[in-house]
Amino acid sequence: EELGFDEGPARTLLQGVIDLVYEEGDGWVLVDYKSDTVTTNNLSDLVAFYTPQVTLYCRYWKRLTKRSTRAGLFFVQTSQTIWIPGVSRESDI
């Protein structure tokens, strides 16, 4: 339920590793590196695919630190960072 799924097992084990997290004056910045091949046709699909992952990272980092946090995806191939919309620094603290 906490993951936002209407159906599924009662208990779910998730495993993941935050690639980069650092603190700025106004809160934390969380970045997940992605090595996918990026084209103009698939960037939005990749962002949509990985958004739930970094959204969860961000949610729990905020809970652990009690500080505002923002999250983004860094695509290695294009050196492009996409900040995840709706994952603001202040929500869910």
C-alpha positions, 0 to 999 in steps of 0.5 A: 500500500505504501508503494502506491500499488492497489494490488500485490503481496501483503509484504514486499522487499525492495533492494536498491542503492543510492548512487550519489547523495550530498547535502546543500544548504537547503537540503539533500540532493539525491542522484541515481546514475543511469547507463542506458542508451539515450535517444530523443525517442526514449528519454521520456520513457526512461524517465518514466521507468526510473521515476518510481525508483528514485521517488522511493529513495527520496521518500525514505531519505527524507524520513531518515534525515528529516530534511528536505530532499530533491532527486534526479536521474543522471544519464551517463551517455548524455551527461544529462540530469533530469530532476524528477517532477513532483519530488520536491524538497519539502513533501513527505517530511 
